Amino acid sequence: MAVNSLQTPFLEERRQEILLLLQEQGRVGVIDLSRRFGVSEVTIRADLQALADERLVVRTHGGSISAEHGIGTLKRDWLHYSRSEAELALMRALKQTLEPKSILNPGKML
């Protein structure tokens, strides 16, 4: 359902709502967001890129996935899209240093 342009949230409000949707759903699509907010797909892509630049989301083909606080198992396979190999190595080293026996959070990256 298209939203009246007068009801369309302003830029920051729209981006905050996108983040909330990602928290709830784990993934969002450009077309769905465009329809939801009544803005163009180009506008949504710009929103998602801005959020990705802030490392709040990870871009995927046709949408984005949320960037977790802490890395568990659900999104570990996509982490290399938003972090360099050096950053991943640092995360592994920190995990090993802080919890060498992996008792508190077994199987999780961080």
LONU-719777 format. One record per residue: z negated, y, x negated of N, C-alpha, C in turn; residue number from 1; chain. Coordinates in nm, 3 decimals. Example, Ala and Ser with C-alpha at 12.3 -4.5 7.8 and 13.67 -1.06 7.14 Angstrom:
<nodes>
@n_Z: -0.780 n_Y: -0.569 n_X: -1.319 ca_Z: -0.780 ca_Y: -0.450 ca_X: -1.230 c_Z: -0.780 c_Y: -0.330 c_X: -1.320 n: 1 chain: A .
@n_Z: -0.708 n_Y: -0.225 n_X: -1.285 ca_Z: -0.714 ca_Y: -0.106 ca_X: -1.367 c_Z: -0.787 c_Y: 0.003 c_X: -1.290 n: 2 chain: A .
</nodes>
This chain:
<nodes>
@n_Z: 0.000 n_Y: -0.117 n_X: -0.085 ca_Z: 0.000 ca_Y: 0.000 ca_X: 0.000 c_Z: 0.000 c_Y: 0.124 c_X: -0.090 n: 1 chain: A .
@n_Z: 0.096 n_Y: 0.210 n_X: -0.068 ca_Z: 0.106 ca_Y: 0.332 ca_X: -0.148 c_Z: -0.003 c_Y: 0.430 c_X: -0.110 n: 2 chain: A .
@n_Z: -0.048 n_Y: 0.503 n_X: -0.209 ca_Z: -0.153 ca_Y: 0.602 ca_X: -0.188 c_Z: -0.089 c_Y: 0.739 c_X: -0.179 n: 3 chain: A .
@n_Z: -0.132 n_Y: 0.819 n_X: -0.087 ca_Z: -0.084 ca_Y: 0.957 ca_X: -0.075 c_Z: -0.109 c_Y: 1.029 c_X: -0.206 n: 4 chain: A .
@n_Z: -0.011 n_Y: 1.107 n_X: -0.252 ca_Z: -0.025 ca_Y: 1.174 ca_X: -0.382 c_Z: -0.144 c_Y: 1.269 c_X: -0.386 n: 5 chain: A .
@n_Z: -0.188 n_Y: 1.320 n_X: -0.271 ca_Z: -0.306 ca_Y: 1.407 ca_X: -0.270 c_Z: -0.433 c_Y: 1.327 c_X: -0.293 n: 6 chain: A .
@n_Z: -0.428 n_Y: 1.196 n_X: -0.265 ca_Z: -0.546 ca_Y: 1.112 ca_X: -0.282 c_Z: -0.549 c_Y: 1.043 c_X: -0.418 n: 7 chain: A .
@n_Z: -0.441 n_Y: 1.055 n_X: -0.494 ca_Z: -0.433 ca_Y: 0.989 ca_X: -0.624 c_Z: -0.539 c_Y: 1.045 c_X: -0.717 n: 8 chain: A .
@n_Z: -0.620 n_Y: 0.956 n_X: -0.776 ca_Z: -0.723 ca_Y: 1.004 ca_X: -0.869 c_Z: -0.661 c_Y: 1.077 c_X: -0.987 n: 9 chain: A .
@n_Z: -0.734 n_Y: 1.171 n_X: -1.039 ca_Z: -0.690 ca_Y: 1.241 ca_X: -1.158 c_Z: -0.688 c_Y: 1.144 c_X: -1.275 n: 10 chain: A .
@n_Z: -0.629 n_Y: 1.186 n_X: -1.383 ca_Z: -0.606 ca_Y: 1.102 ca_X: -1.499 c_Z: -0.729 c_Y: 1.025 c_X: -1.545 n: 11 chain: A .
@n_Z: -0.837 n_Y: 1.092 n_X: -1.576 ca_Z: -0.956 ca_Y: 1.023 ca_X: -1.628 c_Z: -1.019 c_Y: 0.932 c_X: -1.523 n: 12 chain: A .
@n_Z: -1.019 n_Y: 0.977 n_X: -1.398 ca_Z: -1.074 ca_Y: 0.893 ca_X: -1.291 c_Z: -0.990 c_Y: 0.767 c_X: -1.274 n: 13 chain: A .
@n_Z: -0.857 n_Y: 0.781 n_X: -1.281 ca_Z: -0.768 ca_Y: 0.665 ca_X: -1.268 c_Z: -0.792 c_Y: 0.568 c_X: -1.383 n: 14 chain: A .
@n_Z: -0.805 n_Y: 0.621 n_X: -1.503 ca_Z: -0.828 ca_Y: 0.532 ca_X: -1.619 c_Z: -0.963 c_Y: 0.462 c_X: -1.610 n: 15 chain: A .
@n_Z: -1.063 n_Y: 0.532 n_X: -1.561 ca_Z: -1.194 ca_Y: 0.468 ca_X: -1.542 c_Z: -1.186 c_Y: 0.357 c_X: -1.438 n: 16 chain: A .
@n_Z: -1.110 n_Y: 0.382 n_X: -1.333 ca_Z: -1.095 ca_Y: 0.279 ca_X: -1.230 c_Z: -1.016 c_Y: 0.160 c_X: -1.284 n: 17 chain: A .
@n_Z: -0.918 n_Y: 0.186 n_X: -1.370 ca_Z: -0.845 ca_Y: 0.076 ca_X: -1.433 c_Z: -0.941 c_Y: -0.010 c_X: -1.515 n: 18 chain: A .
@n_Z: -1.030 n_Y: 0.054 n_X: -1.590 ca_Z: -1.129 ca_Y: -0.021 ca_X: -1.669 c_Z: -1.221 c_Y: -0.104 c_X: -1.579 n: 19 chain: A .
@n_Z: -1.261 n_Y: -0.047 n_X: -1.466 ca_Z: -1.346 ca_Y: -0.121 ca_X: -1.372 c_Z: -1.272 c_Y: -0.242 c_X: -1.316 n: 20 chain: A .
@n_Z: -1.145 n_Y: -0.223 n_X: -1.281 ca_Z: -1.065 ca_Y: -0.335 ca_X: -1.231 c_Z: -1.053 c_Y: -0.444 c_X: -1.337 n: 21 chain: A .
@n_Z: -1.035 n_Y: -0.404 n_X: -1.462 ca_Z: -1.027 ca_Y: -0.502 ca_X: -1.570 c_Z: -1.157 c_Y: -0.579 c_X: -1.586 n: 22 chain: A .
@n_Z: -1.269 n_Y: -0.511 n_X: -1.572 ca_Z: -1.398 ca_Y: -0.580 ca_X: -1.581 c_Z: -1.411 c_Y: -0.683 c_X: -1.470 n: 23 chain: A .
@n_Z: -1.366 n_Y: -0.647 n_X: -1.351 ca_Z: -1.376 ca_Y: -0.738 ca_X: -1.236 c_Z: -1.277 c_Y: -0.853 c_X: -1.244 n: 24 chain: A .
@n_Z: -1.152 n_Y: -0.822 n_X: -1.283 ca_Z: -1.044 ca_Y: -0.921 ca_X: -1.274 c_Z: -1.005 c_Y: -0.982 c_X: -1.407 n: 25 chain: A .
@n_Z: -1.037 n_Y: -0.916 n_X: -1.518 ca_Z: -1.000 ca_Y: -0.966 ca_X: -1.649 c_Z: -0.859 c_Y: -0.929 c_X: -1.692 n: 26 chain: A .
@n_Z: -0.771 n_Y: -0.904 n_X: -1.595 ca_Z: -0.632 ca_Y: -0.870 ca_X: -1.625 c_Z: -0.578 c_Y: -0.784 c_X: -1.513 n: 27 chain: A .
@n_Z: -0.491 n_Y: -0.689 n_X: -1.547 ca_Z: -0.425 ca_Y: -0.604 ca_X: -1.447 c_Z: -0.276 c_Y: -0.597 c_X: -1.481 n: 28 chain: A .
@n_Z: -0.194 n_Y: -0.573 n_X: -1.378 ca_Z: -0.051 ca_Y: -0.560 ca_X: -1.397 c_Z: -0.004 c_Y: -0.419 c_X: -1.369 n: 29 chain: A .
@n_Z: 0.100 n_Y: -0.379 n_X: -1.438 ca_Z: 0.154 ca_Y: -0.244 ca_X: -1.424 c_Z: 0.201 c_Y: -0.218 c_X: -1.281 n: 30 chain: A .
@n_Z: 0.275 n_Y: -0.310 n_X: -1.225 ca_Z: 0.330 ca_Y: -0.290 ca_X: -1.090 c_Z: 0.217 c_Y: -0.277 c_X: -0.988 n: 31 chain: A .
@n_Z: 0.118 n_Y: -0.365 n_X: -0.997 ca_Z: 0.005 ca_Y: -0.358 ca_X: -0.904 c_Z: -0.070 c_Y: -0.226 c_X: -0.915 n: 32 chain: A .
@n_Z: -0.094 n_Y: -0.181 n_X: -1.038 ca_Z: -0.165 ca_Y: -0.054 ca_X: -1.058 c_Z: -0.082 c_Y: 0.063 c_X: -1.007 n: 33 chain: A .
@n_Z: 0.048 n_Y: 0.057 n_X: -1.030 ca_Z: 0.137 ca_Y: 0.163 ca_X: -0.983 c_Z: 0.128 c_Y: 0.177 c_X: -0.831 n: 34 chain: A .
@n_Z: 0.132 n_Y: 0.066 n_X: -0.763 ca_Z: 0.121 ca_Y: 0.068 ca_X: -0.617 c_Z: -0.017 c_Y: 0.113 c_X: -0.572 n: 35 chain: A .
@n_Z: -0.118 n_Y: 0.064 n_X: -0.638 ca_Z: -0.256 ca_Y: 0.098 ca_X: -0.600 c_Z: -0.283 c_Y: 0.248 c_X: -0.607 n: 36 chain: A .
@n_Z: -0.235 n_Y: 0.311 n_X: -0.717 ca_Z: -0.264 ca_Y: 0.453 ca_X: -0.739 c_Z: -0.154 c_Y: 0.546 c_X: -0.690 n: 37 chain: A .
@n_Z: -0.040 n_Y: 0.489 n_X: -0.649 ca_Z: 0.069 ca_Y: 0.572 ca_X: -0.601 c_Z: 0.132 c_Y: 0.657 c_X: -0.709 n: 38 chain: A .
@n_Z: 0.138 n_Y: 0.604 n_X: -0.829 ca_Z: 0.201 ca_Y: 0.674 ca_X: -0.941 c_Z: 0.308 c_Y: 0.583 c_X: -0.999 n: 39 chain: A .
@n_Z: 0.391 n_Y: 0.638 n_X: -1.086 ca_Z: 0.501 ca_Y: 0.560 ca_X: -1.144 c_Z: 0.448 c_Y: 0.456 c_X: -1.243 n: 40 chain: A .
@n_Z: 0.531 n_Y: 0.356 n_X: -1.268 ca_Z: 0.498 ca_Y: 0.255 ca_X: -1.369 c_Z: 0.489 c_Y: 0.320 c_X: -1.507 n: 41 chain: A .
@n_Z: 0.569 n_Y: 0.422 n_X: -1.531 ca_Z: 0.565 ca_Y: 0.494 ca_X: -1.659 c_Z: 0.426 c_Y: 0.557 c_X: -1.677 n: 42 chain: A .
@n_Z: 0.372 n_Y: 0.615 n_X: -1.570 ca_Z: 0.239 ca_Y: 0.676 ca_X: -1.576 c_Z: 0.134 c_Y: 0.570 c_X: -1.608 n: 43 chain: A .
@n_Z: 0.143 n_Y: 0.455 n_X: -1.542 ca_Z: 0.046 ca_Y: 0.347 ca_X: -1.567 c_Z: 0.059 c_Y: 0.297 c_X: -1.710 n: 44 chain: A .
@n_Z: 0.180 n_Y: 0.281 n_X: -1.758 ca_Z: 0.198 ca_Y: 0.236 ca_X: -1.897 c_Z: 0.136 c_Y: 0.336 c_X: -1.995 n: 45 chain: A .
@n_Z: 0.150 n_Y: 0.464 n_X: -1.965 ca_Z: 0.088 ca_Y: 0.567 ca_X: -2.051 c_Z: -0.064 c_Y: 0.557 c_X: -2.045 n: 46 chain: A .
@n_Z: -0.119 n_Y: 0.531 n_X: -1.925 ca_Z: -0.263 ca_Y: 0.512 ca_X: -1.912 c_Z: -0.310 c_Y: 0.393 c_X: -1.994 n: 47 chain: A .
@n_Z: -0.239 n_Y: 0.281 n_X: -1.981 ca_Z: -0.278 ca_Y: 0.160 ca_X: -2.054 c_Z: -0.266 c_Y: 0.179 c_X: -2.204 n: 48 chain: A .
@n_Z: -0.163 n_Y: 0.251 n_X: -2.247 ca_Z: -0.149 ca_Y: 0.276 ca_X: -2.391 c_Z: -0.262 c_Y: 0.364 c_X: -2.442 n: 49 chain: A .
@n_Z: -0.299 n_Y: 0.465 n_X: -2.364 ca_Z: -0.411 ca_Y: 0.551 ca_X: -2.405 c_Z: -0.540 c_Y: 0.470 c_X: -2.415 n: 50 chain: A .
@n_Z: -0.563 n_Y: 0.380 n_X: -2.320 ca_Z: -0.682 ca_Y: 0.295 ca_X: -2.324 c_Z: -0.676 c_Y: 0.198 c_X: -2.441 n: 51 chain: A .
@n_Z: -0.556 n_Y: 0.149 n_X: -2.472 ca_Z: -0.540 ca_Y: 0.059 ca_X: -2.587 c_Z: -0.563 c_Y: 0.134 c_X: -2.718 n: 52 chain: A .
@n_Z: -0.517 n_Y: 0.259 n_X: -2.724 ca_Z: -0.539 ca_Y: 0.340 ca_X: -2.844 c_Z: -0.688 c_Y: 0.362 c_X: -2.870 n: 53 chain: A .
@n_Z: -0.766 n_Y: 0.364 n_X: -2.763 ca_Z: -0.911 ca_Y: 0.378 ca_X: -2.775 c_Z: -0.979 c_Y: 0.242 c_X: -2.792 n: 54 chain: A .
@n_Z: -0.897 n_Y: 0.137 n_X: -2.800 ca_Z: -0.944 ca_Y: -0.002 ca_X: -2.814 c_Z: -1.033 c_Y: -0.047 c_X: -2.699 n: 55 chain: A .
@n_Z: -1.001 n_Y: 0.002 n_X: -2.581 ca_Z: -1.074 ca_Y: -0.036 ca_X: -2.461 c_Z: -1.005 c_Y: -0.150 c_X: -2.388 n: 56 chain: A .
@n_Z: -0.876 n_Y: -0.166 n_X: -2.412 ca_Z: -0.799 ca_Y: -0.275 ca_X: -2.353 c_Z: -0.703 c_Y: -0.330 c_X: -2.458 n: 57 chain: A .
@n_Z: -0.649 n_Y: -0.446 n_X: -2.431 ca_Z: -0.546 ca_Y: -0.506 ca_X: -2.514 c_Z: -0.421 c_Y: -0.516 c_X: -2.428 n: 58 chain: A .
@n_Z: -0.312 n_Y: -0.458 n_X: -2.474 ca_Z: -0.187 ca_Y: -0.460 ca_X: -2.398 c_Z: -0.124 c_Y: -0.598 c_X: -2.404 n: 59 chain: A .
@n_Z: -0.067 n_Y: -0.641 n_X: -2.293 ca_Z: 0.010 ca_Y: -0.764 ca_X: -2.286 c_Z: 0.140 c_Y: -0.731 c_X: -2.215 n: 60 chain: A .
@n_Z: 0.232 n_Y: -0.824 n_X: -2.214 ca_Z: 0.358 ca_Y: -0.802 ca_X: -2.143 c_Z: 0.330 c_Y: -0.783 c_X: -1.995 n: 61 chain: A .
@n_Z: 0.360 n_Y: -0.665 n_X: -1.944 ca_Z: 0.343 ca_Y: -0.638 ca_X: -1.801 c_Z: 0.205 c_Y: -0.592 c_X: -1.760 n: 62 chain: A .
@n_Z: 0.113 n_Y: -0.571 n_X: -1.854 ca_Z: -0.020 ca_Y: -0.525 ca_X: -1.815 c_Z: -0.115 c_Y: -0.518 c_X: -1.932 n: 63 chain: A .
@n_Z: -0.242 n_Y: -0.545 n_X: -1.904 ca_Z: -0.346 ca_Y: -0.540 ca_X: -2.006 c_Z: -0.456 c_Y: -0.638 c_X: -1.970 n: 64 chain: A .
@n_Z: -0.532 n_Y: -0.676 n_X: -2.072 ca_Z: -0.655 ca_Y: -0.752 ca_X: -2.051 c_Z: -0.770 c_Y: -0.670 c_X: -2.102 n: 65 chain: A .
@n_Z: -0.888 n_Y: -0.696 n_X: -2.052 ca_Z: -1.003 ca_Y: -0.618 ca_X: -2.094 c_Z: -1.041 c_Y: -0.652 c_X: -2.237 n: 66 chain: A .
@n_Z: -1.100 n_Y: -0.555 n_X: -2.304 ca_Z: -1.154 ca_Y: -0.577 ca_X: -2.438 c_Z: -1.303 c_Y: -0.607 c_X: -2.420 n: 67 chain: A .
@n_Z: -1.344 n_Y: -0.729 n_X: -2.456 ca_Z: -1.482 ca_Y: -0.772 ca_X: -2.435 c_Z: -1.580 c_Y: -0.696 c_X: -2.523 n: 68 chain: A .
@n_Z: -1.702 n_Y: -0.687 n_X: -2.477 ca_Z: -1.813 ca_Y: -0.643 ca_X: -2.561 c_Z: -1.872 c_Y: -0.770 c_X: -2.617 n: 69 chain: A .
@n_Z: -1.846 n_Y: -0.793 n_X: -2.744 ca_Z: -1.879 ca_Y: -0.922 ca_X: -2.802 c_Z: -1.763 c_Y: -1.015 c_X: -2.776 n: 70 chain: A .
@n_Z: -1.739 n_Y: -1.108 n_X: -2.863 ca_Z: -1.626 ca_Y: -1.198 ca_X: -2.845 c_Z: -1.678 c_Y: -1.339 c_X: -2.824 n: 71 chain: A .
@n_Z: -1.649 n_Y: -1.391 n_X: -2.707 ca_Z: -1.690 ca_Y: -1.526 ca_X: -2.672 c_Z: -1.574 c_Y: -1.621 c_X: -2.685 n: 72 chain: A .
@n_Z: -1.544 n_Y: -1.690 n_X: -2.579 ca_Z: -1.438 ca_Y: -1.790 ca_X: -2.584 c_Z: -1.317 c_Y: -1.753 c_X: -2.499 n: 73 chain: A .
@n_Z: -1.336 n_Y: -1.671 n_X: -2.396 ca_Z: -1.227 ca_Y: -1.643 ca_X: -2.303 c_Z: -1.112 c_Y: -1.566 c_X: -2.366 n: 74 chain: A .
@n_Z: -1.143 n_Y: -1.471 n_X: -2.451 ca_Z: -1.038 ca_Y: -1.384 ca_X: -2.504 c_Z: -1.023 c_Y: -1.395 c_X: -2.656 n: 75 chain: A .
@n_Z: -1.088 n_Y: -1.490 n_X: -2.716 ca_Z: -1.083 ca_Y: -1.506 ca_X: -2.861 c_Z: -0.939 c_Y: -1.523 c_X: -2.911 n: 76 chain: A .
@n_Z: -0.856 n_Y: -1.596 n_X: -2.837 ca_Z: -0.719 ca_Y: -1.623 ca_X: -2.880 c_Z: -0.631 c_Y: -1.498 c_X: -2.881 n: 77 chain: A .
@n_Z: -0.673 n_Y: -1.392 n_X: -2.814 ca_Z: -0.594 ca_Y: -1.268 ca_X: -2.809 c_Z: -0.651 c_Y: -1.160 c_X: -2.900 n: 78 chain: A .
@n_Z: -0.759 n_Y: -1.187 n_X: -2.966 ca_Z: -0.826 ca_Y: -1.086 ca_X: -3.047 c_Z: -0.737 c_Y: -1.032 c_X: -3.159 n: 79 chain: A .
@n_Z: -0.651 n_Y: -1.117 n_X: -3.212 ca_Z: -0.566 ca_Y: -1.072 ca_X: -3.323 c_Z: -0.467 c_Y: -0.962 c_X: -3.281 n: 80 chain: A .
@n_Z: -0.449 n_Y: -0.941 n_X: -3.150 ca_Z: -0.363 ca_Y: -0.831 ca_X: -3.104 c_Z: -0.430 c_Y: -0.695 c_X: -3.124 n: 81 chain: A .
@n_Z: -0.562 n_Y: -0.692 n_X: -3.126 ca_Z: -0.631 ca_Y: -0.563 ca_X: -3.137 c_Z: -0.712 c_Y: -0.547 c_X: -3.266 n: 82 chain: A .
@n_Z: -0.724 n_Y: -0.652 n_X: -3.346 ca_Z: -0.801 ca_Y: -0.645 ca_X: -3.470 c_Z: -0.720 c_Y: -0.704 c_X: -3.584 n: 83 chain: A .
@n_Z: -0.733 n_Y: -0.644 n_X: -3.702 ca_Z: -0.661 ca_Y: -0.692 ca_X: -3.820 c_Z: -0.731 c_Y: -0.818 c_X: -3.874 n: 84 chain: A .
@n_Z: -0.663 n_Y: -0.887 n_X: -3.963 ca_Z: -0.722 ca_Y: -1.006 ca_X: -4.024 c_Z: -0.848 c_Y: -0.968 c_X: -4.103 n: 85 chain: A .
@n_Z: -0.849 n_Y: -0.851 n_X: -4.166 ca_Z: -0.968 ca_Y: -0.806 ca_X: -4.240 c_Z: -1.085 c_Y: -0.785 c_X: -4.144 n: 86 chain: A .
@n_Z: -1.058 n_Y: -0.726 n_X: -4.027 ca_Z: -1.164 ca_Y: -0.704 ca_X: -3.928 c_Z: -1.217 c_Y: -0.838 c_X: -3.876 n: 87 chain: A .
@n_Z: -1.127 n_Y: -0.932 n_X: -3.852 ca_Z: -1.169 ca_Y: -1.065 ca_X: -3.804 c_Z: -1.254 c_Y: -1.136 c_X: -3.909 n: 88 chain: A .
@n_Z: -1.215 n_Y: -1.124 n_X: -4.035 ca_Z: -1.293 ca_Y: -1.185 ca_X: -4.143 c_Z: -1.432 c_Y: -1.123 c_X: -4.151 n: 89 chain: A .
@n_Z: -1.439 n_Y: -0.992 n_X: -4.135 ca_Z: -1.569 ca_Y: -0.924 ca_X: -4.136 c_Z: -1.657 c_Y: -0.973 c_X: -4.020 n: 90 chain: A .
@n_Z: -1.597 n_Y: -0.988 n_X: -3.902 ca_Z: -1.674 ca_Y: -1.039 ca_X: -3.787 c_Z: -1.730 c_Y: -1.178 c_X: -3.815 n: 91 chain: A .
@n_Z: -1.645 n_Y: -1.264 n_X: -3.872 ca_Z: -1.692 ca_Y: -1.399 ca_X: -3.905 c_Z: -1.805 c_Y: -1.396 c_X: -4.007 n: 92 chain: A .
@n_Z: -1.790 n_Y: -1.309 n_X: -4.108 ca_Z: -1.893 ca_Y: -1.297 ca_X: -4.212 c_Z: -2.024 c_Y: -1.244 c_X: -4.154 n: 93 chain: A .
@n_Z: -2.016 n_Y: -1.146 n_X: -4.065 ca_Z: -2.137 ca_Y: -1.094 ca_X: -4.000 c_Z: -2.205 c_Y: -1.201 c_X: -3.917 n: 94 chain: A .
@n_Z: -2.128 n_Y: -1.274 n_X: -3.840 ca_Z: -2.183 ca_Y: -1.382 ca_X: -3.758 c_Z: -2.254 c_Y: -1.484 c_X: -3.847 n: 95 chain: A .
@n_Z: -2.189 n_Y: -1.523 n_X: -3.955 ca_Z: -2.248 ca_Y: -1.620 ca_X: -4.047 c_Z: -2.375 c_Y: -1.567 c_X: -4.112 n: 96 chain: A .
@n_Z: -2.376 n_Y: -1.439 n_X: -4.149 ca_Z: -2.492 ca_Y: -1.378 ca_X: -4.212 c_Z: -2.609 c_Y: -1.365 c_X: -4.116 n: 97 chain: A .
@n_Z: -2.581 n_Y: -1.319 n_X: -3.994 ca_Z: -2.687 ca_Y: -1.295 ca_X: -3.896 c_Z: -2.737 c_Y: -1.422 c_X: -3.830 n: 98 chain: A .
@n_Z: -2.650 n_Y: -1.520 n_X: -3.818 ca_Z: -2.690 ca_Y: -1.644 ca_X: -3.752 c_Z: -2.623 c_Y: -1.764 c_X: -3.818 n: 99 chain: A .
@n_Z: -2.668 n_Y: -1.801 n_X: -3.937 ca_Z: -2.601 ca_Y: -1.905 ca_X: -4.015 c_Z: -2.599 c_Y: -2.043 c_X: -3.948 n: 100 chain: A .
@n_Z: -2.696 n_Y: -2.072 n_X: -3.864 ca_Z: -2.700 ca_Y: -2.205 ca_X: -3.799 c_Z: -2.631 c_Y: -2.206 c_X: -3.663 n: 101 chain: A .
@n_Z: -2.587 n_Y: -2.089 n_X: -3.618 ca_Z: -2.516 ca_Y: -2.075 ca_X: -3.489 c_Z: -2.593 c_Y: -2.139 c_X: -3.375 n: 102 chain: A .
@n_Z: -2.723 n_Y: -2.110 n_X: -3.371 ca_Z: -2.810 ca_Y: -2.167 ca_X: -3.268 c_Z: -2.812 c_Y: -2.081 c_X: -3.141 n: 103 chain: A .
@n_Z: -2.816 n_Y: -1.948 n_X: -3.158 ca_Z: -2.832 ca_Y: -1.858 ca_X: -3.044 c_Z: -2.706 c_Y: -1.845 c_X: -2.959 n: 104 chain: A .
@n_Z: -2.591 n_Y: -1.851 n_X: -3.022 ca_Z: -2.466 ca_Y: -1.832 ca_X: -2.950 c_Z: -2.359 c_Y: -1.927 c_X: -3.006 n: 105 chain: A .
@n_Z: -2.380 n_Y: -2.058 n_X: -2.991 ca_Z: -2.290 ca_Y: -2.154 ca_X: -3.054 c_Z: -2.147 c_Y: -2.144 c_X: -2.999 n: 106 chain: A .
@n_Z: -2.053 n_Y: -2.156 n_X: -3.091 ca_Z: -1.912 ca_Y: -2.154 ca_X: -3.053 c_Z: -1.853 c_Y: -2.018 c_X: -3.026 n: 107 chain: A .
@n_Z: -1.935 n_Y: -1.915 n_X: -3.034 ca_Z: -1.886 ca_Y: -1.779 ca_X: -3.007 c_Z: -1.855 c_Y: -1.711 c_X: -3.139 n: 108 chain: A .
@n_Z: -1.760 n_Y: -1.619 n_X: -3.134 ca_Z: -1.721 ca_Y: -1.550 ca_X: -3.257 c_Z: -1.822 c_Y: -1.445 c_X: -3.297 n: 109 chain: A .
@n_Z: -1.871 n_Y: -1.369 n_X: -3.199 ca_Z: -1.965 ca_Y: -1.261 ca_X: -3.230 c_Z: -2.058 c_Y: -1.241 c_X: -3.113 n: 110 chain: A .
</nodes>
